[in-house]
Amino acid sequence: MKKQLGGIVAAAVLSLAAGTASANTLTFQGVIFTTTAVDSDTLELTIDNALAATGDWTGIQYLKSFELKDIGSISSATLAGWTYSANELNAHGCSGGAAGGACFYTTPATALSNHMVFDIDFTGTLDFSAPHLKVEFFQSLTQSKATGSLLSQTIPSVPEPQSYALLLAGLGAVGFVARRRKMR
């Protein structure tokens, strides 16, 4: 019986490890930022609820630039319709010293919607576990400086719901076997 219980526990742990996918999510001033590793060199950035932003982002209408860093050693990056820069994002766009990340900008700024998805292809040695995101929003196309706070935060990893479901199923199986064993 001990071997059976050990086998179930091992199977549950392996299932959880194999099926664990994680996304990184951050909510700042009502805007939800999510990064998900699509594969080993592609990162998906999703921006939700931007038109309902709060705080000093209230009224934002455009995304001018954003930067992802702390994701490894990047030699190049590609995002359709955007220009890649190795410079750091500051209050005046992608300029300044090298950031060790990827800064993207577009001219003119792109109009916001409440659900925007960006698939970014990288070249380099990559680790998408805890990306640092910087974002520059504008209220109008004539601005030269970002509206409100220039977001600069690490997006923490959050296990996806199926990971919790697998964990609970494994714990339930362990509990079932333990209870049957105790009843004998």
C-alpha positions, 0 to 999 in steps of 0.5 A: 500500500505504501508503494501505491501511495508513493506512486500516486504522489509521484504521479501527481507531482509529475503531472503538475510539473509537466502541466504547469504553465505560468503567466505573469500578471500585474495590475497598475492603475486599473490596467492589466498587463500579462506576459506569457511565454509562447515558446522559448523565444516568443513572449506575448504581452497582453494589455487589458482595460487600458481605456478604463485606466485610473489614477494619473493614467485616467484618459489615456488613449495611446501607447507610444512605447514599451520595454521588456527587460530582465529576460536574459541576454537579448541580441535582437527582437521583432514586433510587427509594426514596431521599431526595436531599440536596445536603449532604455525607455525613459520619459522621452521614449526609447533613449538613453543607455543600453537597458539589457532589454528590448524597447519598442516604439511606434510613430505615431503612437498606436490607439489603445483598445481594452484588449491588446496583444503583442507577440514578440520574437526574441533572439538571445539567451532568454528567461521569461519567468519575471520580466520587467515592464516599462510602458509609456501612455499618452492622452493625445498624439501631440504629447512629447512626454508620457501621461502620468507615471511611467510604469516600471515594474517586474510582473510577478509569475502567477500559476494558471488555473489548470495548475491549481486543478492538477494540484487539487486532484493530486491531493484528493487522490492522496487523501482517498488512498490514505483514507482507504488504507486507514479503513483496513 
